[in-house]
Amino acid sequence: MSFQTWLVSPRSRLDVVAGVMDGILNALILAAGLLLKGNSIDIGLISRVSAASAVTTLFVFFVAHYAELRTELARVERQLSLTPRGRLGASRLGRQSFEQALAGAALAAVCGFIGAALPLLISMVVPRPTYTGPCITIVLLGVLGGTLARSIHGSMLTWSIAVMAGGGLFILFGLELNLVS
């Protein structure tokens, strides 16, 4: 499968959209105080928050993808009535599962890094009024929700509003936690 085919496949779409959304939500919860209180944002902070988001996204997505692929191999083993359990997992298919899980997780992590950097960069470029960056970010979440709805034939309006509301809740939660200020 070519890189372009892999990148636009439905499985990769999940990694891209969820990675970007996860990154945005991580940034909103970690830096809500900075975004809304008008404190200065610099490239160092953007890099640290984005790296934290990327690392957690990489780990979570790798575990999820690998568990899903190994579960599929176990199901196939049961259907084929292979006596020694784990035989397919120890084969070339097991290694391919590992590589596929790592590739999907890496894509999600890159998207998570970009997603976390976006709200902080927007707030750095458009510093006043302080709510402009978070508002633009919530609109961006709405666009992602609408895009996801379109790809699954759901209600674009419902998905957009739900994801935007979630972003707003993350900002409120981040303000309450006041993790980075």
VMD Tcl script that builds the backbone (N, CA, C; Angstrom):
set m [mol new atoms 543]
animate dup $m
set s [atomselect $m all]
$s set {name element resname resid chain x y z} {
  {N N MET 1 A 0.857 -1.174 0.000}
  {CA C MET 1 A 0.000 0.000 0.000}
  {C C MET 1 A 0.901 1.234 0.000}
  {N N SER 2 A 0.602 2.160 -0.890}
  {CA C SER 2 A 1.410 3.367 -0.984}
  {C C SER 2 A 1.134 4.286 0.204}
  {N N PHE 3 A 2.040 5.213 0.451}
  {CA C PHE 3 A 1.890 6.153 1.565}
  {C C PHE 3 A 0.620 6.979 1.412}
  {N N GLN 4 A 0.339 7.439 0.202}
  {CA C GLN 4 A -0.845 8.259 -0.033}
  {C C GLN 4 A -2.130 7.458 0.206}
  {N N THR 5 A -2.166 6.222 -0.245}
  {CA C THR 5 A -3.335 5.365 -0.024}
  {C C THR 5 A -3.529 5.120 1.466}
  {N N TRP 6 A -2.428 4.846 2.169}
  {CA C TRP 6 A -2.495 4.610 3.608}
  {C C TRP 6 A -2.992 5.856 4.341}
  {N N LEU 7 A -2.510 7.015 3.925}
  {CA C LEU 7 A -2.849 8.258 4.605}
  {C C LEU 7 A -4.330 8.599 4.490}
  {N N VAL 8 A -4.959 8.262 3.367}
  {CA C VAL 8 A -6.379 8.608 3.182}
  {C C VAL 8 A -7.330 7.448 3.494}
  {N N SER 9 A -6.788 6.337 3.959}
  {CA C SER 9 A -7.655 5.200 4.288}
  {C C SER 9 A -8.516 5.541 5.515}
  {N N PRO 10 A -9.675 4.898 5.644}
  {CA C PRO 10 A -10.544 5.165 6.803}
  {C C PRO 10 A -9.842 4.949 8.148}
  {N N ARG 11 A -8.984 3.953 8.236}
  {CA C ARG 11 A -8.263 3.701 9.491}
  {C C ARG 11 A -7.320 4.867 9.814}
  {N N SER 12 A -6.650 5.401 8.824}
  {CA C SER 12 A -5.757 6.535 9.040}
  {C C SER 12 A -6.540 7.805 9.328}
  {N N ARG 13 A -7.729 7.914 8.768}
  {CA C ARG 13 A -8.578 9.082 9.031}
  {C C ARG 13 A -8.844 9.208 10.521}
  {N N LEU 14 A -9.098 8.073 11.162}
  {CA C LEU 14 A -9.309 8.081 12.607}
  {C C LEU 14 A -8.062 8.596 13.322}
  {N N ASP 15 A -6.899 8.128 12.917}
  {CA C ASP 15 A -5.653 8.570 13.549}
  {C C ASP 15 A -5.437 10.065 13.359}
  {N N VAL 16 A -5.734 10.568 12.166}
  {CA C VAL 16 A -5.543 11.989 11.883}
  {C C VAL 16 A -6.522 12.842 12.690}
  {N N VAL 17 A -7.806 12.548 12.569}
  {CA C VAL 17 A -8.817 13.371 13.241}
  {C C VAL 17 A -8.696 13.248 14.758}
  {N N ALA 18 A -8.583 12.030 15.255}
  {CA C ALA 18 A -8.475 11.846 16.703}
  {C C ALA 18 A -7.168 12.418 17.236}
  {N N GLY 19 A -6.097 12.297 16.475}
  {CA C GLY 19 A -4.813 12.868 16.898}
  {C C GLY 19 A -4.882 14.379 17.007}
  {N N VAL 20 A -5.413 15.030 15.980}
  {CA C VAL 20 A -5.536 16.491 16.010}
  {C C VAL 20 A -6.461 16.919 17.141}
  {N N MET 21 A -7.602 16.251 17.264}
  {CA C MET 21 A -8.560 16.610 18.308}
  {C C MET 21 A -7.966 16.380 19.695}
  {N N ASP 22 A -7.269 15.275 19.883}
  {CA C ASP 22 A -6.628 14.987 21.158}
  {C C ASP 22 A -5.579 16.051 21.486}
  {N N GLY 23 A -4.812 16.445 20.487}
  {CA C GLY 23 A -3.805 17.485 20.699}
  {C C GLY 23 A -4.433 18.808 21.099}
  {N N ILE 24 A -5.488 19.192 20.410}
  {CA C ILE 24 A -6.173 20.443 20.735}
  {C C ILE 24 A -6.716 20.390 22.161}
  {N N LEU 25 A -7.377 19.300 22.498}
  {CA C LEU 25 A -7.964 19.189 23.834}
  {C C LEU 25 A -6.894 19.155 24.920}
  {N N ASN 26 A -5.772 18.503 24.645}
  {CA C ASN 26 A -4.656 18.526 25.593}
  {C C ASN 26 A -4.155 19.942 25.825}
  {N N ALA 27 A -3.992 20.686 24.746}
  {CA C ALA 27 A -3.510 22.064 24.879}
  {C C ALA 27 A -4.521 22.914 25.638}
  {N N LEU 28 A -5.808 22.724 25.345}
  {CA C LEU 28 A -6.827 23.510 26.031}
  {C C LEU 28 A -6.850 23.224 27.526}
  {N N ILE 29 A -6.703 21.969 27.880}
  {CA C ILE 29 A -6.762 21.638 29.307}
  {C C ILE 29 A -5.472 22.034 30.028}
  {N N LEU 30 A -4.347 21.906 29.355}
  {CA C LEU 30 A -3.071 22.234 30.001}
  {C C LEU 30 A -2.835 23.740 30.096}
  {N N ALA 31 A -3.224 24.464 29.076}
  {CA C ALA 31 A -2.840 25.880 29.006}
  {C C ALA 31 A -4.022 26.835 28.974}
  {N N ALA 32 A -5.187 26.418 29.444}
  {CA C ALA 32 A -6.367 27.293 29.418}
  {C C ALA 32 A -6.104 28.596 30.156}
  {N N GLY 33 A -5.422 28.504 31.301}
  {CA C GLY 33 A -5.119 29.710 32.069}
  {C C GLY 33 A -4.276 30.691 31.275}
  {N N LEU 34 A -3.268 30.173 30.597}
  {CA C LEU 34 A -2.422 31.039 29.769}
  {C C LEU 34 A -3.213 31.666 28.633}
  {N N LEU 35 A -4.047 30.844 28.002}
  {CA C LEU 35 A -4.778 31.320 26.840}
  {C C LEU 35 A -5.758 32.435 27.203}
  {N N LEU 36 A -6.400 32.329 28.348}
  {CA C LEU 36 A -7.459 33.277 28.699}
  {C C LEU 36 A -7.008 34.408 29.618}
  {N N LYS 37 A -5.883 34.250 30.278}
  {CA C LYS 37 A -5.432 35.295 31.193}
  {C C LYS 37 A -4.421 36.235 30.557}
  {N N GLY 38 A -4.099 35.982 29.304}
  {CA C GLY 38 A -3.229 36.896 28.575}
  {C C GLY 38 A -1.761 36.777 28.899}
  {N N ASN 39 A -1.345 35.684 29.542}
  {CA C ASN 39 A 0.077 35.488 29.816}
  {C C ASN 39 A 0.793 35.209 28.499}
  {N N SER 40 A 2.070 35.490 28.475}
  {CA C SER 40 A 2.802 35.332 27.213}
  {C C SER 40 A 3.013 33.853 26.894}
  {N N ILE 41 A 2.937 33.573 25.610}
  {CA C ILE 41 A 3.148 32.225 25.094}
  {C C ILE 41 A 4.372 32.285 24.196}
  {N N ASP 42 A 5.300 31.359 24.405}
  {CA C ASP 42 A 6.492 31.336 23.564}
  {C C ASP 42 A 6.647 29.961 22.918}
  {N N ILE 43 A 7.595 29.873 22.017}
  {CA C ILE 43 A 7.822 28.638 21.262}
  {C C ILE 43 A 8.217 27.490 22.197}
  {N N GLY 44 A 8.951 27.799 23.252}
  {CA C GLY 44 A 9.338 26.761 24.211}
  {C C GLY 44 A 8.125 26.108 24.852}
  {N N LEU 45 A 7.175 26.911 25.275}
  {CA C LEU 45 A 5.950 26.384 25.876}
  {C C LEU 45 A 5.163 25.574 24.854}
  {N N ILE 46 A 5.042 26.112 23.655}
  {CA C ILE 46 A 4.323 25.400 22.596}
  {C C ILE 46 A 4.969 24.038 22.345}
  {N N SER 47 A 6.289 24.003 22.304}
  {CA C SER 47 A 7.006 22.745 22.072}
  {C C SER 47 A 6.784 21.755 23.204}
  {N N ARG 48 A 6.823 22.226 24.452}
  {CA C ARG 48 A 6.656 21.327 25.602}
  {C C ARG 48 A 5.239 20.745 25.654}
  {N N VAL 49 A 4.246 21.601 25.500}
  {CA C VAL 49 A 2.858 21.127 25.542}
  {C C VAL 49 A 2.592 20.183 24.370}
  {N N SER 50 A 3.080 20.528 23.192}
  {CA C SER 50 A 2.872 19.685 22.010}
  {C C SER 50 A 3.592 18.344 22.145}
  {N N ALA 51 A 4.797 18.363 22.690}
  {CA C ALA 51 A 5.541 17.115 22.885}
  {C C ALA 51 A 4.829 16.222 23.893}
  {N N ALA 52 A 4.325 16.806 24.977}
  {CA C ALA 52 A 3.586 16.009 25.968}
  {C C ALA 52 A 2.358 15.373 25.324}
  {N N SER 53 A 1.665 16.139 24.513}
  {CA C SER 53 A 0.491 15.613 23.822}
  {C C SER 53 A 0.883 14.491 22.861}
  {N N ALA 54 A 1.945 14.694 22.107}
  {CA C ALA 54 A 2.374 13.692 21.131}
  {C C ALA 54 A 2.782 12.383 21.798}
  {N N VAL 55 A 3.489 12.478 22.925}
  {CA C VAL 55 A 3.959 11.267 23.607}
  {C C VAL 55 A 2.783 10.465 24.161}
  {N N THR 56 A 1.825 11.149 24.791}
  {CA C THR 56 A 0.672 10.413 25.322}
  {C C THR 56 A -0.165 9.828 24.193}
  {N N THR 57 A -0.321 10.581 23.108}
  {CA C THR 57 A -1.078 10.085 21.964}
  {C C THR 57 A -0.392 8.863 21.355}
  {N N LEU 58 A 0.921 8.915 21.210}
  {CA C LEU 58 A 1.677 7.788 20.662}
  {C C LEU 58 A 1.447 6.533 21.504}
  {N N PHE 59 A 1.558 6.659 22.804}
  {CA C PHE 59 A 1.406 5.503 23.679}
  {C C PHE 59 A -0.007 4.932 23.612}
  {N N VAL 60 A -1.000 5.787 23.786}
  {CA C VAL 60 A -2.391 5.325 23.817}
  {C C VAL 60 A -2.794 4.698 22.488}
  {N N PHE 61 A -2.453 5.352 21.384}
  {CA C PHE 61 A -2.844 4.823 20.080}
  {C C PHE 61 A -2.092 3.542 19.749}
  {N N PHE 62 A -0.829 3.438 20.143}
  {CA C PHE 62 A -0.102 2.198 19.880}
  {C C PHE 62 A -0.750 1.041 20.632}
  {N N VAL 63 A -1.012 1.237 21.919}
  {CA C VAL 63 A -1.621 0.170 22.713}
  {C C VAL 63 A -2.974 -0.217 22.125}
  {N N ALA 64 A -3.795 0.764 21.767}
  {CA C ALA 64 A -5.123 0.482 21.221}
  {C C ALA 64 A -5.040 -0.257 19.886}
  {N N HIS 65 A -4.209 0.237 18.979}
  {CA C HIS 65 A -4.082 -0.412 17.672}
  {C C HIS 65 A -3.517 -1.822 17.806}
  {N N TYR 66 A -2.472 -1.967 18.604}
  {CA C TYR 66 A -1.831 -3.270 18.733}
  {C C TYR 66 A -2.783 -4.275 19.373}
  {N N ALA 67 A -3.495 -3.842 20.404}
  {CA C ALA 67 A -4.471 -4.743 21.047}
  {C C ALA 67 A -5.552 -5.154 20.055}
  {N N GLU 68 A -6.018 -4.209 19.246}
  {CA C GLU 68 A -7.047 -4.526 18.250}
  {C C GLU 68 A -6.529 -5.528 17.220}
  {N N LEU 69 A -5.329 -5.319 16.726}
  {CA C LEU 69 A -4.774 -6.211 15.711}
  {C C LEU 69 A -4.471 -7.595 16.282}
  {N N ARG 70 A -3.949 -7.638 17.500}
  {CA C ARG 70 A -3.673 -8.936 18.117}
  {C C ARG 70 A -4.965 -9.678 18.448}
  {N N THR 71 A -6.008 -8.944 18.817}
  {CA C THR 71 A -7.313 -9.565 19.062}
  {C C THR 71 A -7.829 -10.205 17.777}
  {N N GLU 72 A -7.629 -9.516 16.676}
  {CA C GLU 72 A -8.048 -10.056 15.380}
  {C C GLU 72 A -7.274 -11.337 15.053}
  {N N LEU 73 A -5.978 -11.340 15.342}
  {CA C LEU 73 A -5.194 -12.556 15.112}
  {C C LEU 73 A -5.687 -13.701 16.003}
  {N N ALA 74 A -6.014 -13.407 17.247}
  {CA C ALA 74 A -6.522 -14.440 18.157}
  {C C ALA 74 A -7.862 -14.982 17.661}
  {N N ARG 75 A -8.710 -14.100 17.127}
  {CA C ARG 75 A -10.000 -14.536 16.583}
  {C C ARG 75 A -9.787 -15.471 15.402}
  {N N VAL 76 A -8.862 -15.127 14.524}
  {CA C VAL 76 A -8.562 -15.967 13.364}
  {C C VAL 76 A -8.013 -17.318 13.823}
  {N N GLU 77 A -7.149 -17.334 14.847}
  {CA C GLU 77 A -6.626 -18.591 15.379}
  {C C GLU 77 A -7.755 -19.501 15.859}
  {N N ARG 78 A -8.727 -18.897 16.573}
  {CA C ARG 78 A -9.863 -19.695 17.062}
  {C C ARG 78 A -10.667 -20.249 15.897}
  {N N GLN 79 A -10.895 -19.418 14.880}
  {CA C GLN 79 A -11.681 -19.873 13.737}
  {C C GLN 79 A -10.974 -20.975 12.961}
  {N N LEU 80 A -9.645 -20.907 12.907}
  {CA C LEU 80 A -8.874 -21.928 12.193}
  {C C LEU 80 A -8.576 -23.131 13.079}
  {N N SER 81 A -8.960 -23.064 14.334}
  {CA C SER 81 A -8.723 -24.131 15.319}
  {C C SER 81 A -7.252 -24.489 15.425}
  {N N LEU 82 A -6.420 -23.476 15.471}
  {CA C LEU 82 A -4.988 -23.716 15.672}
  {C C LEU 82 A -4.777 -24.054 17.143}
  {N N THR 83 A -4.134 -25.203 17.404}
  {CA C THR 83 A -4.007 -25.648 18.789}
  {C C THR 83 A -3.092 -24.767 19.637}
  {N N PRO 84 A -1.865 -24.548 19.262}
  {CA C PRO 84 A -1.038 -23.700 20.134}
  {C C PRO 84 A -1.479 -22.229 20.012}
  {N N ARG 85 A -1.913 -21.689 21.136}
  {CA C ARG 85 A -2.352 -20.289 21.118}
  {C C ARG 85 A -1.148 -19.378 20.908}
  {N N GLY 86 A -1.372 -18.287 20.196}
  {CA C GLY 86 A -0.313 -17.318 19.972}
  {C C GLY 86 A 0.559 -17.606 18.768}
  {N N ARG 87 A 0.196 -18.661 18.034}
  {CA C ARG 87 A 1.013 -19.045 16.876}
  {C C ARG 87 A 1.054 -17.937 15.815}
  {N N LEU 88 A -0.109 -17.340 15.504}
  {CA C LEU 88 A -0.133 -16.264 14.503}
  {C C LEU 88 A 0.562 -15.006 15.017}
  {N N GLY 89 A 0.426 -14.742 16.311}
  {CA C GLY 89 A 1.067 -13.570 16.894}
  {C C GLY 89 A 2.577 -13.661 16.840}
  {N N ALA 90 A 3.106 -14.862 16.871}
  {CA C ALA 90 A 4.554 -15.063 16.811}
  {C C ALA 90 A 5.062 -15.130 15.372}
  {N N SER 91 A 4.159 -15.096 14.430}
  {CA C SER 91 A 4.554 -15.212 13.019}
  {C C SER 91 A 4.813 -13.834 12.408}
  {N N ARG 92 A 4.994 -13.861 11.110}
  {CA C ARG 92 A 5.182 -12.622 10.357}
  {C C ARG 92 A 3.968 -11.710 10.509}
  {N N LEU 93 A 2.778 -12.289 10.662}
  {CA C LEU 93 A 1.568 -11.485 10.858}
  {C C LEU 93 A 1.634 -10.703 12.174}
  {N N GLY 94 A 2.235 -11.303 13.187}
  {CA C GLY 94 A 2.410 -10.601 14.462}
  {C C GLY 94 A 3.336 -9.412 14.315}
  {N N ARG 95 A 4.414 -9.579 13.590}
  {CA C ARG 95 A 5.347 -8.467 13.340}
  {C C ARG 95 A 4.682 -7.375 12.504}
  {N N GLN 96 A 3.877 -7.788 11.514}
  {CA C GLN 96 A 3.156 -6.798 10.711}
  {C C GLN 96 A 2.139 -6.042 11.562}
  {N N SER 97 A 1.515 -6.730 12.493}
  {CA C SER 97 A 0.577 -6.067 13.406}
  {C C SER 97 A 1.306 -5.006 14.220}
  {N N PHE 98 A 2.475 -5.366 14.721}
  {CA C PHE 98 A 3.282 -4.419 15.494}
  {C C PHE 98 A 3.635 -3.195 14.652}
  {N N GLU 99 A 4.086 -3.438 13.420}
  {CA C GLU 99 A 4.477 -2.338 12.533}
  {C C GLU 99 A 3.285 -1.457 12.160}
  {N N GLN 100 A 2.133 -2.070 11.886}
  {CA C GLN 100 A 0.928 -1.297 11.560}
  {C C GLN 100 A 0.486 -0.459 12.750}
  {N N ALA 101 A 0.541 -1.042 13.935}
  {CA C ALA 101 A 0.145 -0.308 15.141}
  {C C ALA 101 A 1.087 0.865 15.373}
  {N N LEU 102 A 2.365 0.647 15.172}
  {CA C LEU 102 A 3.345 1.709 15.361}
  {C C LEU 102 A 3.160 2.826 14.330}
  {N N ALA 103 A 2.882 2.457 13.078}
  {CA C ALA 103 A 2.671 3.467 12.032}
  {C C ALA 103 A 1.428 4.306 12.322}
  {N N GLY 104 A 0.333 3.662 12.712}
  {CA C GLY 104 A -0.888 4.400 13.041}
  {C C GLY 104 A -0.690 5.303 14.239}
  {N N ALA 105 A 0.007 4.800 15.245}
  {CA C ALA 105 A 0.268 5.590 16.445}
  {C C ALA 105 A 1.183 6.768 16.134}
  {N N ALA 106 A 2.166 6.560 15.273}
  {CA C ALA 106 A 3.068 7.653 14.899}
  {C C ALA 106 A 2.305 8.748 14.150}
  {N N LEU 107 A 1.411 8.348 13.256}
  {CA C LEU 107 A 0.598 9.329 12.546}
  {C C LEU 107 A -0.269 10.115 13.528}
  {N N ALA 108 A -0.905 9.421 14.455}
  {CA C ALA 108 A -1.738 10.096 15.458}
  {C C ALA 108 A -0.902 11.024 16.326}
  {N N ALA 109 A 0.312 10.615 16.678}
  {CA C ALA 109 A 1.180 11.446 17.513}
  {C C ALA 109 A 1.607 12.724 16.788}
  {N N VAL 110 A 1.945 12.603 15.515}
  {CA C VAL 110 A 2.296 13.803 14.735}
  {C C VAL 110 A 1.095 14.741 14.664}
  {N N CYS 111 A -0.069 14.173 14.425}
  {CA C CYS 111 A -1.286 14.994 14.377}
  {C C CYS 111 A -1.605 15.575 15.747}
  {N N GLY 112 A -1.319 14.822 16.813}
  {CA C GLY 112 A -1.507 15.337 18.162}
  {C C GLY 112 A -0.576 16.496 18.462}
  {N N PHE 113 A 0.651 16.402 17.996}
  {CA C PHE 113 A 1.614 17.499 18.165}
  {C C PHE 113 A 1.109 18.753 17.458}
  {N N ILE 114 A 0.684 18.570 16.220}
  {CA C ILE 114 A 0.164 19.708 15.441}
  {C C ILE 114 A -1.091 20.271 16.097}
  {N N GLY 115 A -1.979 19.378 16.530}
  {CA C GLY 115 A -3.214 19.819 17.171}
  {C C GLY 115 A -2.958 20.597 18.445}
  {N N ALA 116 A -1.977 20.179 19.239}
  {CA C ALA 116 A -1.657 20.891 20.478}
  {C C ALA 116 A -1.000 22.233 20.187}
  {N N ALA 117 A -0.220 22.287 19.123}
  {CA C ALA 117 A 0.466 23.542 18.798}
  {C C ALA 117 A -0.502 24.595 18.250}
  {N N LEU 118 A -1.549 24.160 17.553}
  {CA C LEU 118 A -2.465 25.109 16.906}
  {C C LEU 118 A -3.080 26.146 17.845}
  {N N PRO 119 A -3.749 25.745 18.930}
  {CA C PRO 119 A -4.375 26.769 19.773}
  {C C PRO 119 A -3.357 27.707 20.409}
  {N N LEU 120 A -2.185 27.170 20.726}
  {CA C LEU 120 A -1.156 28.007 21.343}
  {C C LEU 120 A -0.562 28.976 20.330}
  {N N LEU 121 A -0.325 28.492 19.110}
  {CA C LEU 121 A 0.178 29.389 18.058}
  {C C LEU 121 A -0.843 30.470 17.713}
  {N N ILE 122 A -2.101 30.084 17.627}
  {CA C ILE 122 A -3.153 31.060 17.327}
  {C C ILE 122 A -3.184 32.124 18.413}
  {N N SER 123 A -3.102 31.696 19.671}
  {CA C SER 123 A -3.135 32.651 20.781}
  {C C SER 123 A -1.873 33.508 20.833}
  {N N MET 124 A -0.765 32.978 20.353}
  {CA C MET 124 A 0.475 33.759 20.315}
  {C C MET 124 A 0.400 34.817 19.214}
  {N N VAL 125 A -0.158 34.440 18.062}
  {CA C VAL 125 A -0.244 35.355 16.927}
  {C C VAL 125 A -1.344 36.395 17.126}
  {N N VAL 126 A -2.465 35.987 17.720}
  {CA C VAL 126 A -3.598 36.893 17.945}
  {C C VAL 126 A -3.777 37.029 19.466}
  {N N PRO 127 A -2.911 37.817 20.128}
  {CA C PRO 127 A -2.941 37.837 21.585}
  {C C PRO 127 A -4.102 38.607 22.212}
  {N N ARG 128 A -4.665 39.576 21.532}
  {CA C ARG 128 A -5.729 40.403 22.122}
  {C C ARG 128 A -6.948 40.404 21.239}
  {N N PRO 129 A -8.122 40.374 21.734}
  {CA C PRO 129 A -8.464 40.047 23.113}
  {C C PRO 129 A -8.120 38.605 23.418}
  {N N THR 130 A -7.926 38.294 24.686}
  {CA C THR 130 A -7.396 36.986 25.087}
  {C C THR 130 A -8.303 35.819 24.720}
  {N N TYR 131 A -9.565 36.044 24.558}
  {CA C TYR 131 A -10.480 34.938 24.247}
  {C C TYR 131 A -10.503 34.591 22.757}
  {N N THR 132 A -9.843 35.380 21.931}
  {CA C THR 132 A -9.858 35.136 20.486}
  {C C THR 132 A -9.247 33.777 20.130}
  {N N GLY 133 A -8.076 33.468 20.683}
  {CA C GLY 133 A -7.421 32.187 20.387}
  {C C GLY 133 A -8.270 30.990 20.763}
  {N N PRO 134 A -8.775 30.946 21.995}
  {CA C PRO 134 A -9.651 29.817 22.349}
  {C C PRO 134 A -10.919 29.751 21.499}
  {N N CYS 135 A -11.477 30.892 21.140}
  {CA C CYS 135 A -12.687 30.887 20.298}
  {C C CYS 135 A -12.385 30.313 18.911}
  {N N ILE 136 A -11.276 30.726 18.328}
  {CA C ILE 136 A -10.874 30.188 17.021}
  {C C ILE 136 A -10.646 28.678 17.141}
  {N N THR 137 A -10.048 28.256 18.241}
  {CA C THR 137 A -9.778 26.841 18.458}
  {C C THR 137 A -11.080 26.045 18.573}
  {N N ILE 138 A -12.058 26.593 19.259}
  {CA C ILE 138 A -13.348 25.902 19.387}
  {C C ILE 138 A -14.036 25.794 18.023}
  {N N VAL 139 A -13.912 26.832 17.203}
  {CA C VAL 139 A -14.456 26.763 15.842}
  {C C VAL 139 A -13.724 25.674 15.048}
  {N N LEU 140 A -12.404 25.595 15.223}
  {CA C LEU 140 A -11.620 24.550 14.560}
  {C C LEU 140 A -12.092 23.159 14.995}
  {N N LEU 141 A -12.390 23.002 16.283}
  {CA C LEU 141 A -12.941 21.729 16.753}
  {C C LEU 141 A -14.278 21.435 16.071}
  {N N GLY 142 A -15.092 22.457 15.889}
  {CA C GLY 142 A -16.369 22.286 15.196}
  {C C GLY 142 A -16.170 21.812 13.765}
  {N N VAL 143 A -15.167 22.363 13.099}
  {CA C VAL 143 A -14.862 21.941 11.728}
  {C C VAL 143 A -14.419 20.469 11.726}
  {N N LEU 144 A -13.584 20.095 12.695}
  {CA C LEU 144 A -13.168 18.686 12.789}
  {C C LEU 144 A -14.356 17.773 13.060}
  {N N GLY 145 A -15.240 18.202 13.952}
  {CA C GLY 145 A -16.447 17.414 14.233}
  {C C GLY 145 A -17.312 17.264 12.995}
  {N N GLY 146 A -17.475 18.346 12.239}
  {CA C GLY 146 A -18.251 18.301 11.000}
  {C C GLY 146 A -17.609 17.399 9.963}
  {N N THR 147 A -16.283 17.461 9.873}
  {CA C THR 147 A -15.557 16.601 8.926}
  {C C THR 147 A -15.731 15.137 9.294}
  {N N LEU 148 A -15.620 14.849 10.582}
  {CA C LEU 148 A -15.811 13.479 11.037}
  {C C LEU 148 A -17.242 13.016 10.756}
  {N N ALA 149 A -18.222 13.876 11.022}
  {CA C ALA 149 A -19.625 13.534 10.766}
  {C C ALA 149 A -19.853 13.245 9.286}
  {N N ARG 150 A -19.239 14.042 8.450}
  {CA C ARG 150 A -19.418 13.852 7.005}
  {C C ARG 150 A -18.863 12.497 6.563}
  {N N SER 151 A -17.714 12.119 7.140}
  {CA C SER 151 A -17.107 10.856 6.714}
  {C C SER 151 A -17.882 9.641 7.212}
  {N N ILE 152 A -18.687 9.801 8.273}
  {CA C ILE 152 A -19.469 8.668 8.781}
  {C C ILE 152 A -20.962 8.832 8.504}
  {N N HIS 153 A -21.289 9.829 7.682}
  {CA C HIS 153 A -22.671 10.111 7.295}
  {C C HIS 153 A -23.544 10.455 8.500}
  {N N GLY 154 A -22.969 11.223 9.419}
  {CA C GLY 154 A -23.714 11.688 10.591}
  {C C GLY 154 A -24.150 13.127 10.390}
  {N N SER 155 A -24.827 13.656 11.364}
  {CA C SER 155 A -25.280 15.043 11.313}
  {C C SER 155 A -24.100 15.979 11.576}
  {N N MET 156 A -23.741 16.759 10.569}
  {CA C MET 156 A -22.610 17.673 10.714}
  {C C MET 156 A -22.876 18.692 11.815}
  {N N LEU 157 A -24.096 19.193 11.888}
  {CA C LEU 157 A -24.428 20.193 12.900}
  {C C LEU 157 A -24.332 19.599 14.308}
  {N N THR 158 A -24.890 18.429 14.496}
  {CA C THR 158 A -24.855 17.787 15.812}
  {C C THR 158 A -23.427 17.491 16.244}
  {N N TRP 159 A -22.652 16.907 15.353}
  {CA C TRP 159 A -21.264 16.591 15.686}
  {C C TRP 159 A -20.461 17.855 15.964}
  {N N SER 160 A -20.640 18.876 15.138}
  {CA C SER 160 A -19.896 20.121 15.329}
  {C C SER 160 A -20.222 20.751 16.676}
  {N N ILE 161 A -21.497 20.834 16.993}
  {CA C ILE 161 A -21.906 21.440 18.263}
  {C C ILE 161 A -21.396 20.611 19.444}
  {N N ALA 162 A -21.500 19.299 19.344}
  {CA C ALA 162 A -21.053 18.432 20.441}
  {C C ALA 162 A -19.554 18.577 20.688}
  {N N VAL 163 A -18.782 18.592 19.614}
  {CA C VAL 163 A -17.329 18.694 19.769}
  {C C VAL 163 A -16.946 20.095 20.260}
  {N N MET 164 A -17.635 21.117 19.781}
  {CA C MET 164 A -17.365 22.473 20.255}
  {C C MET 164 A -17.716 22.602 21.742}
  {N N ALA 165 A -18.818 22.015 22.151}
  {CA C ALA 165 A -19.206 22.044 23.570}
  {C C ALA 165 A -18.154 21.321 24.414}
  {N N GLY 166 A -17.666 20.205 23.897}
  {CA C GLY 166 A -16.600 19.486 24.595}
  {C C GLY 166 A -15.361 20.344 24.751}
  {N N GLY 167 A -14.993 21.075 23.697}
  {CA C GLY 167 A -13.849 21.976 23.777}
  {C C GLY 167 A -14.048 23.049 24.829}
  {N N GLY 168 A -15.258 23.592 24.885}
  {CA C GLY 168 A -15.574 24.596 25.908}
  {C C GLY 168 A -15.452 24.023 27.312}
  {N N LEU 169 A -15.929 22.795 27.495}
  {CA C LEU 169 A -15.808 22.143 28.804}
  {C C LEU 169 A -14.345 21.900 29.172}
  {N N PHE 170 A -13.541 21.545 28.182}
  {CA C PHE 170 A -12.114 21.337 28.442}
  {C C PHE 170 A -11.451 22.637 28.872}
  {N N ILE 171 A -11.849 23.750 28.269}
  {CA C ILE 171 A -11.296 25.039 28.681}
  {C C ILE 171 A -11.686 25.340 30.133}
  {N N LEU 172 A -12.952 25.126 30.464}
  {CA C LEU 172 A -13.395 25.374 31.843}
  {C C LEU 172 A -12.658 24.466 32.835}
  {N N PHE 173 A -12.506 23.209 32.476}
  {CA C PHE 173 A -11.789 22.271 33.329}
  {C C PHE 173 A -10.325 22.683 33.459}
  {N N GLY 174 A -9.724 23.095 32.339}
  {CA C GLY 174 A -8.339 23.559 32.368}
  {C C GLY 174 A -8.161 24.806 33.219}
  {N N LEU 175 A -9.142 25.718 33.168}
  {CA C LEU 175 A -9.085 26.913 34.021}
  {C C LEU 175 A -9.137 26.519 35.495}
  {N N GLU 176 A -9.977 25.546 35.801}
  {CA C GLU 176 A -10.101 25.098 37.197}
  {C C GLU 176 A -8.817 24.417 37.659}
  {N N LEU 177 A -8.222 23.603 36.804}
  {CA C LEU 177 A -6.981 22.922 37.186}
  {C C LEU 177 A -5.791 23.874 37.249}
  {N N ASN 178 A -5.761 24.841 36.320}
  {CA C ASN 178 A -4.677 25.840 36.249}
  {C C ASN 178 A -3.289 25.171 36.260}
  {N N LEU 179 A -3.080 24.245 35.324}
  {CA C LEU 179 A -1.847 23.477 35.283}
  {C C LEU 179 A -0.642 24.291 34.822}
  {N N VAL 180 A -0.783 25.031 33.730}
  {CA C VAL 180 A 0.314 25.820 33.200}
  {C C VAL 180 A -0.114 27.275 33.245}
  {N N SER 181 A 0.572 28.075 34.030}
  {CA C SER 181 A 0.185 29.496 34.090}
  {C C SER 181 A 1.393 30.386 34.167}
}
mol reanalyze $m
mol bondsrecalc $m
mol representation Tube
mol addrep $m
